[in-house]
Amino acid sequence: MNNPPTTDSAPAAAVDSCDVLVIGGGPAGSTAAALLAQQGRNVVLLEKEHHPRFHIGESLLPANVQLFDRLGLREDIERIGMPKWGVEFVSPDHDHATMVEFGDAWDKTMPYAWQVRRSEMDEILFRNATAKGAQTIEGCRVREVKFDAEGATVTAHLDDGAVRTWRARFVLDASGRDTFLANKLKAKQKNPRHNSSALFGHFRNADRLPGKLEGNITIFWFAHGWFWYIPLADGTTSVGAVCWPYYLKSRSKPLNEFFADTIALCPQLAQRLSRATLVDDAVYATGNYSYTSTHCSGERYLLLGDAYTFIDPVFSSGVYLAMYSAFESAEVVATALDRPAQAAAARQRFERDMRKGPREFSWFIFRVTNPTMREFFMYPENPMRVKEALLSLLAGDIYGKTPIWRSLRVLKTLYYLVSAGHPKRTWLAWRRRRRNVRDLGPLAGENVVDAR
């Protein structure tokens, strides 16, 4: 009996083609896919999970609003969102809380944003990409990307084990904290100036601010970092502790108990949660999540949003920077595919813009736990419009023509002068931060999820 042939008998898997393949169906990837499909491109968008899927990072910036307007999705986000008019700051060293409102920023036309459930918002953006003409595939994890002179070959595995392959003229990596291409290209680097970990969960029946202030985010400082307090439209409240890794490393009890003990370290927060219950008894942790990449562009690819860099979430910049990078990427891709002689210059502009946002936010992020900066937030004043400029930064108004930069330089100068006037306090704060940002290695045994 003859054996069946064993070579060249099975048909080779078909290779599909597209203009642009987008890795990741979060805010950056879905936005870019929708915009490119509107240009008439053949776009494939691959998402490893299935929408709706859990994601942290629920607080948006006023600058996001105009991006949703440009996508035609403002009403959809308004429907699911909790209006956010400002930020409350609560310090353990002060007997008062401070409230700042985005309507007092330099540009008065961006007075609010929203708090959203990311599972809902991300699905809206993903379905919009489908509606605009992108081919969207869920449960499809990219495993390999190989570049050549003509484009890239992308291999992905579906949930059912099937293997799909595409030839793409251009690749956009919007894989979030998976940082697919940055890892492949060995471009990802830990941020040596920042090193934080986070614990977070959702609560029912948490106390809220009255009236219009109900949806405002609250930032609570405490001994080991700071807390976020984000009211959502469904009645739940997202609460998270962003703390130095040494503190999370000190855990010697179950995560839920440790989170409860951490909340107890901040009496003002504990009071607001005195009648609250943890949703599904679920607490999550993520560690050492601040990073950047050496570059975010190449001849056939761009890195968008968190796939390029991630900074501390204290100013809620993640979704805005991701979506802004998607809008910019659509222009770069159009240039690369239609006017290749101009592509190098377009990529240089993209690199410059992608570095600007994290840089401008980071100067304040690196100092947000410093006593001098805390005083600025707790006693905001407006000489030479410095308060208006800072509120514009907090609103995400950093890429337009709003003339905030001179006032921000004044604010930074005041910071250095006040710090110099308190040399012992400044030196102790510097030494404490230097110790806090030490890299203690990965956090073992945590329920780790994405935390944009």
Secondary structure, 3 states (H helix, E strand, C coil): CCCCCCCCCCCCCCEEEEEEEEECCCHHHHHHHHHHHHCCCCEEEEECCCCCCCCECCECCHHHHHHHHHHCCHHHHHHHCEEECEEEEECCCCCCEEEEEHHHCCCCCCCCEEECCHHHHHHHHHHHHHHCCCEEEECEEEEEEEEECCEEEEEEEECCCCEEEEEEEEEEECCHHHCHHHHHCCCEEECCCCCCEEEEEEEECCCCCCHHHHHCEEEEEECCEEEEEEECCCCEEEEEEEECHHHHHCCCCCHHHHHHHHHHCCHHHHHHCCCCEEHHHCCEEEECCCEEECCCEECCEEECHHHCCECCHHHCCHHHHHHHHHHHHHHHHHHHHHCHHHHHHHHHHHHHHHHHHHHHHHHHHCCCCCHHHHHHHHCCCCHHHHHHHHHHHHCCCCCCCCCCHHHHHHHHHHHHHHHHHCHHHHHHHHHHHHHHCCCCCCCCCCCECCEC
